[in-house]
């Protein structure tokens, strides 16, 4: 399984489309373990570009603080799970909490 987190200065970026880079984590959900991670700069911010790009990276789950409804729909149509309302903590901490079933999420901080 591969999880993507939009990040700014190493922490989850609250607005999905305005991150500096994406942290990609290869994980073993059965063992609740991070196997590998890397960061990549995103492509230019255009409607629909990020879901397509992340799908091409093999991402299964995107965890974000906020995301517009259209991006959520594109991810859903692509079979990629979206988790919204995650806190602005380190990307590794967010992924580990998700794997362990203890990720506390709140409201979608995006208003479009």
C-alpha positions in Angstrom: 0.0 0.0 0.0 1.2 3.5 -0.7 0.1 6.6 1.2 0.6 10.2 0.0 0.7 13.2 2.4 0.9 16.8 1.1 3.7 18.5 3.1 5.2 21.9 3.8 8.4 22.0 5.9 8.1 18.3 6.7 4.5 18.6 8.2 1.2 17.9 6.7 0.0 20.8 4.6 -3.5 21.8 5.6 -4.4 22.7 2.0 -3.9 19.8 -0.4 -3.3 21.8 -3.5 -0.8 24.3 -2.0 1.9 21.9 -0.7 5.7 22.2 -1.4 6.0 18.5 -1.9 4.4 15.1 -1.4 5.7 12.5 1.0 5.0 9.0 -0.3 5.1 6.1 2.1 5.2 2.5 1.2 3.5 0.7 4.1 2.6 -2.8 5.3 -0.9 -2.3 6.7 -1.0 -5.8 8.2 2.2 -5.1 10.3 1.3 -1.4 10.7 4.7 -0.5 9.5 6.3 2.1 7.2 8.6 0.3 4.8 10.0 3.2 2.8 9.4 6.9 2.2 10.4 9.6 -0.3 9.4 13.1 -1.2 8.6 14.4 -4.6 7.7 17.9 -5.9 4.1 18.1 -7.2 3.3 19.0 -10.8 1.8 22.4 -11.6 -1.5 23.0 -9.7 -4.1 22.5 -12.4 -7.6 21.0 -12.0 -7.3 17.2 -11.9 -3.5 17.1 -12.2 -2.7 16.0 -8.7 -5.1 13.0 -8.5 -3.8 11.8 -11.9 -0.2 12.3 -10.9 -0.6 10.5 -7.5 -2.5 7.7 -9.2 0.5 7.3 -11.5 2.7 7.0 -8.5 0.7 4.0 -7.3 -0.9 5.8 -4.4 -3.8 4.0 -2.7 -4.6 6.5 0.1 -4.2 10.3 0.4 -4.3 11.9 3.8 -4.9 15.7 3.9 -6.0 18.5 6.1 -8.3 19.9 3.5 -9.2 19.2 -0.2 -11.8 20.6 -2.6 -14.8 18.5 -3.5 -13.8 18.1 -7.1 -10.4 16.6 -6.2 -12.1 14.3 -3.8 -14.4 13.1 -6.5 -11.6 12.5 -9.0 -9.7 10.4 -6.4 -12.9 8.4 -5.6 -13.4 7.7 -9.3 -9.8 6.5 -9.5 -10.2 4.1 -6.6 -8.0 6.1 -4.3 -9.2 6.6 -0.7 -9.1 10.1 0.7 -8.9 10.9 4.4 -9.7 14.6 5.2 -9.2 16.6 8.3 -5.9 15.3 9.4 -3.7 17.5 11.8 -0.6 19.4 10.7 1.9 17.0 12.3 4.9 15.4 10.8 4.0 13.2 7.8 5.6 10.1 9.3 3.5 10.6 12.5 0.3 11.0 10.5 0.9 7.9 8.5 1.8 5.8 11.6 -1.3 7.0 13.4 -3.4 6.1 10.4 -1.9 2.6 10.2 -2.5 2.1 13.9 -6.1 3.3 13.6 -5.6 6.3 15.9 -5.5 9.2 13.4 -7.9 11.8 14.8 -9.5 13.7 12.0 -11.6 16.8 12.0 -13.4 19.0 9.5 -12.2 19.6 5.9 -10.3 22.9 6.2 -10.8 23.6 2.5 -13.9 25.6 1.4 -14.0 24.9 -2.3 
